[in-house]
Each structure stands twice: as C-alpha cells, then as structure tokens.
Amino acid sequence: MRINIYIFIMFSSLSLFSMDIFAEQKKDSVDTLQDPFSRGILKPPQYGSSLDRIKSKNGRMDDFRALDDFRYYRVLGIYENESKPFSDAIEVNTSEKNAASYNAYYISLGTFFEKTLAQQTSRDFIATFNMHLNRRAIIAANKSSPRAFADRDVKNKKRSIEDKLTYEVEYGPFNNLDLATATCYFLKSRTNQFSLNCDVIHKRLKHKVETMQDTANSASLGLSQAGLLALKDSSLAFNKQVLMATSATVYEGEMLGPPDFFIVNINQYGVYLASKFDEVMLIPAVTFPVNTGESLPASAPGAPATPPSNSPVK
C-alpha cells in the first residue's frame, strides 16, 4: 500500500511539473504573439499624422510643376477674368435627357421640395463664397423622385402617388471627381457659415446650358527664394540666372506641386490649392523678402499673367 501511495505521489508531482512547463511555454508563446492590426496603419491628415501618398519615385527633379514644397513657388502675376457671370444661379431640368451631354460631378448644396428654398440657398451660397467661385450654382429640378401620398380614398376616389418636383442645389460642373472633392474641402475651409458635406458628390448628365465658355483665371509662377536656395546646390548644377528666369503659367483646375493637389482658385490673394484628402494650401501673391545671406541674382519684377486664349475651366 505504501509503495502504491508513493508511486501515486510521484506521478502527481510529475503531472504538476509537466503542467507548469506547458503553462510556461503557452505563456511564452502568447507573449510573442503580435497584433497584426497594430502595425502599418496610415491615418489621414485630419487625425494628426502625415499621409505618404507619393505613388512613385520616378518623377523628374527638374519638373517645375511638381515641386514637393509649395514654398518653392512665388507668384509673379495674376490674371482674373472679371467678366464671369457667377452672381446668379442657373436652372436645369435633369429629366430632359435630350439637352444633356456627358456625365459630370457636382457638389451637393441641399435638396428641397420648394423652389423658393432652393433659390434662397443658392443665393446664400453665392454671397458666402463669391470671391472663390469659378463655376456655377445650379438648381436642378428632378421628377424622378415621387412624393405626396400613397393611394387613399378622397371623396370616394383613389388618388395615386403623384410625381412632385424636387430641387437639388449643386455647384459645378466638374469633369474630375478628385477636383470636385478638393474644391469642396477648399470652400469648406473658407468659412463655417455654410454647411458642406464633401462626402456627397453627385454624378449626372451635364446639360448644355451648364457649359462654361469663360476662361479660367491664371497666374504666372516663378521660384521663390526658398526654391532658389533648395535648387542652387543641386547635383544637376542648375544655372542661377536660368533659375531666376524660370516661370510657368498655371490655370484653375490644373494639378500643381505634390501628388493629388489641384489649383482650385486664383484671385488677388494668390493661388489656392487643395486635395481630396482635406488639405488646403495657398501660394500668396505677396510675401516678405527673406534675408538668406546668399549672393543670388536680383529678381526681375513680376509681370501680369497673360490672358489665356483657349483654356476653359476644367
């Protein structure tokens, strides 16, 4: 009997020892596991992190229109088309397909069942963003959304659902979805007096009456002092005099600078840029001179940008 008890105690001890080893191994294995969702997370800029959106390293170092820092640009001159008739909203009927051409994108400003409310909203929008507009406020009437009441007895007669016009107030048109989104974020950054939802971009057929014949605003850009200092010691051995004379004419709707940035507005204050990631920048028309201590060639005075001959707003 004593031998059996002794064997049982030894077996129990070995079992407990084995369980301790297994638990320790299990604990170690658990400790070495890593959360696969805790690494490699890229948050958008509004959450405080810088989003690396550079798709390729194959760009040219001498591409003036793709400099990686907007501080490298300087405004030499601005051309504003003062004849743009953006002070009034235009009205279209989206049910008339024969007057439509291709699909375009529009920033939604609200949907209304009363035309007077749609007109008031468009007037408020134009008054709020007047100096930043290069497209039109549009009141789009639509019969495709029936409203009113379901079938019911009215004087012993059944009345069916009636097609009532709804009025969609929009801003556009844009041929590019990313440009429409970037423009929405730009307008939203100007003031909080007018509510804009940049997640709602409409796509529909563009009517002929919405076609804009007005030319876009333009600006002449050259290299700023910061840009000259950044490029003067390049391995490409740029000529300083040539750098000082380098310039380009840019238009609203074009891409400029780092990837995904569009020129969304040009006015007397400078060149505004924005991206679909809710980033807004300004190349100011007037800047303070910087004393760099470097003997760089004197800058030639800026000349007004030449009026574009055939560059409609995109």
N, C-alpha and C positions, 0 to 999 in steps of 0.2 A: 504494500500500500504506500509506504514512504517513497519507494522508487517511482511509482506512478505519479505521485504528487510532485516530486522533484522534476520529473520529465515535463509535466504539465506547466510548471512554473517557468522552466527554461523555454518551452515553446511559446508561452505567453510573452516572455521578455523579448524573444527574437521577433515575434509578431509586432510588438510595440516599437521595437527598434527599426524594423522594416517600414512601418507606417511613418515614423519620424523622417526617415530618409526620403520616402516617397513625397511626404508633405513638403520637405525642404526643396526637393527637386521641382515639385509643382510650383512652389512659391517662387523659385528662381526663374522658372520658365514664364510665370505670369509677369514677373518684374521685367523681363526682357522684351515683352510684347510692347509694340508701339502703336499708337493710334494712327491709322493711315490717313485720317482726315485732318490731322493737326499740322501737316506739312504741305508746303507749296500752295498756300492759299493766297490769291491775289484779290485784294479788295479794291473797289472803285475809289476814286479820289475823295468822294464825299465822306468816306469813312476814315480819312486821315492817312492813307498810305498812297505812295506814288505807284501808279499803274504803268508797268512797262509794256507799251503797245507797239514797240518797234518790230515790224514784221521781218525785216531783212537788213543785213549789214552791207548790201550791195550798192547802196547809194553813193553818189559821187561827192567828194569833198568840195568840189568847186561848183556845185549846183546852188545858184543864188536863191532860188525859190524854195529850197528845202533846208535852210539853216536850222540847226537844232535848238536855237535860242532866239526868241523874239527880240531880245535886247540888242541883237546884232543889226537890226534894221533901223533905218532912220527915214522919216517922211520928208521928201524933197518938195512935193507939191500935191495938191488935191484938186480934182475936177468933180464938181457936183452938178448934176443935171437938175436945175431948179424948175424945169417945166413938167416934172412928174405929177400927174393928177391923182394923188392918193388921198385927197381930202374927203372923198365920198366913197361909200360902198357901192358895189355893183350887184345886181340881182340876176340869178340864173335859175332855170328850171331843170333840175337834174333828170327829170323824166323825158325830156326831149333829146333822145339819143342822136337824132339826125344833125343836131348842132354841136355834137361832141367830136373830139379827135382822139388823142391818145390819153392814157392814164397818167395822172399826176398826183402829187401829195399835198395835203393841206393840214395846217394846224387848226385844231378844233377850238372854237371860242365859246361854244354852247349850243344847245338845241332848244327850240322854243315852239310853242303851239300858237303863239300870237305874233303876227308880223311886226307890230309896233315894238314889242320887246326885243325882237331880233334887230330892228333898226336902231334902237337905243343902245344896245350892246355894241354894235358896230361903230356907232358914233363915239361911245366911251373909249373903245379900243384905239380908234384913230387919234383922239385927243390925248390919250395917255402916251402913245408911242410915236407921235407924229414925226419927230426928227430921226427916228430909227427905221422907218418903213421904206422898203423898196419893192413891195408887192401890194396887192390889193386886199381889202376886207371884202368878203363875198357873202351874200345872203343866198343860200342855195335852198330853193323850195323843192320838196320831195313828196310825191304822192304815194310812195311805196310803203309807207308806214300807216296802216289804217288805225283810226282811233274813233271814239264815240262810244257806242253802247252795243251790247250783244242783242240778239233777237229778243224782242219782248212785245207784249200787247200794248198798242197805243190806239185807243179808240177802236178796239176790236180788230186792229190790223197789225200785222207783224212788220217790224222795221228791221232791216238787216244792218250789218256793220257798214258804216259809211267811210269812204276814203277822205280823210282830212289832211290838208297840207301841214307838214312840219317844216320848220325853218332852221336850217343848220348855218350858223355863222362861222365862217372859216377865214383863214389868212393864207394866201398863196397866189398862184400855184408854184410848186417846186418840182423839178424833174428828178430830184435826187432825194431819197428818203433820209440819208445821213445829214444832208444840208438842211432839210426841213426840221429835223430833231435839233441840230446845232443852233439853228435860228430861234427855235422855241426857247431853248435854255438861255440864249443871249437876251431875248426880250424879257424873260422871267427875271434875269439878273438886274434889269434896269429899275424895276420897281415892284413892290408887293401890293400895289393898289389894284391890280388886275390879275385875277386868278387864271393861271395857265397850267394845264396838265400835259406835260411833254411826252407822256406815255401814250397819248391818244393822237395819232397822226392818221388822217383819213386818206384813203386812196380811191379815186373815182375818175371818170372820164372828164377831161378838160374841155370846156366849151370854147367856141371861137371868140366869144366876147371877152374871155379872160386872157386872151393872147396879148402880151405886152410888147408894144413897139418901141417903148422908151429905152434908151441906152442906160447901162448901169453906170454908177459912179466909179471913178477910177482914181488911182494915186500913183505917184512916182516914188519908188523906194530906192534908197542907197544904203551904204554901210554906215553904221554908227561908229563912234569912237571905240566902243567895246568890240564891235565886229572887226575893226581895223587892227586892234591890238591882238585879237584872237587869231587873225589870219596872217599877220605880217611875218611871223616866225615859222610859218608852215613849212613842212618838208617839200612842198610844191614850189617854194620860192616865188611867191606872188610878187609882182611889181607894185610898189606902194602907190605910184601915180595911177596905175590902172585900177587898183582897188578903190581909190578915191573917186574915180570917174565912173565906176560900175553902177548901173542903175537898171531898173525894170519897171514897167507899167503893169499894175495889177488891177483887177476888176472884182466887183462884188460877185460872189458865187464861186470864185476860184479857190483852189487849195493853196496854202502857203505855210511854210515852216515845218514843224514836226508832223508826223503822220496824223491824218484824220482831222486836221484843223482847216476850217473854211473861213473865207472873208465874208462875214455876214452883214457888214455895214461899213460905209465910208462916209464920214461927214467932216465938218470943220474941226472936230476934236481929234481926228485921226482914223486909223484903220482898226476896226474891231474884228476879232477872230473868235471862233467858238468851235467846239467839237460835240459829238453825240454823247460824250461822257460827262457832260455838265461842267465843261471847262471854258472859261471866258477870259480873253486877253485883249489888251489894247496896245497898239503901236502909236504913241501920242504924236500929235502934229508939232507940239512944242516941247522941248526938253532942255534941261540945264546943261551947259557945257561942262565937260569933265576934264580936270587938270591931271593928265596922265603922266606928265613929266617926260614924255617921249617927243622927239622931234619928228612929228609927222607932217606931211604936206598940208598946206592950208586948204580947207574945204571950199569948193565953189558954192556960191549961193544957190539955194533951191529954186527951181523953175516950176511953174504950174504944170500939172499933168495935161497932156494933150487930150482933147475930147475924142473918145473912141468913135470910130466910123460905123462899125457893124458888130457891136458886142452887146446884144440884148441880155437882160438879167436871166440867169440860168435857174 
